[in-house]
Amino acid sequence: MSGITVLSPVGINRVEAQPIAPRLKSLEGVKIGILNNSKPNSLPLQERIVELLSKQYKFGGVVKKQKPNASVGAEKLDVYAREVGAVITAMGD
């Protein structure tokens, strides 16, 4: 007698919920991160956002991080998060 294997599409969440980071009072003096996903036009969009924001705020620097492509996660985000105070992400095409 043959059997039937039934697979459940319900996953098990193995990641604990984390509280949302508190909102920054200002971008003044904050080191800004650009997390680019390698899609066409996303980096120019992010750089333009930084350019526009820099007219209102004096940043403590800008750090760019490039993902190899849009379909994979960025590596060492915990290290990057400690390096910058705010991150700009975007998708382009």
N, C-alpha and C positions, 0 to 999 in steps of 0.2 A: 504494500500500500504506500503510495507517495503522499508527501505532506505539502502543505502550503505555508510559505513563510510570509507573515504579514509584518511590514515595516511601518512604524509610526512616524509621521512627518513632524511630530511635536518634538522640538529639541529640548535639551536640558541646558539652561543658562548656567555656565560655570564661572561667570564674572560677577563679582559683587557690584551693586550699584554704588556710584560715587556721587557725592554732592557736586552741584555746578559751582565752578569757580566764582568767587565774588566779582561783581562788575567793577571795572577800574573807574576811579573818580575822574581821571584825566589821562591822556596819552602823553602828557608833558614829561620828557625825560625817560620814557619807556622804550626799551629795546624792542623793535618790531620784527616779527618773523614773517617771512613769506614762505608758505608751504605750497610748492608748485607741483601739480600732478602730471606735467609733461604733455597736456593736451594743447593743441594749437591755440594760440592767442591768450592762454590763461596767464602766462608770465607778463606780457605787456599790460593786461588788465590790472594785475596786482601791482605792478610798478607804477601805473597811473594812479591807483588808489593811494599808494604811499606818497606820490608826488603831490596830490591834492591835499592829503591830510597834513603834509609837512608845511603847508602854507598857514596852518592853524597851530601846529604843535612842533616843538623842537624835540625830536626823538633822541634817544640814547644810542642810536645805531639801528642798522637794518641787517638781518641775517637771513640769507636765502637757503632753503633746503629743497632739493630737487628729488622727486620720486622717479624711479626708472621708467614707469609708465602708470597710466591711470588705474589699471586693474589690480595693482598690488599695493599693499599697505606700506606706509613709510616706516623705515627702521629707526630705532632708538628715539622714539618720540618723547620718552620720559626725559632723556638728556636734553633734547631740544626745548622741551617745556621749561626746564630749569634755566635755560640760556636766555629765553626771551620773556617779555611780559605780556605780549599780545601777538596773535597770529592772524594773518590774512590768508584765507584760502579762496580759491575760485576754480571754476570749470570753464573752459573755453572750447571753441570749435570754429 
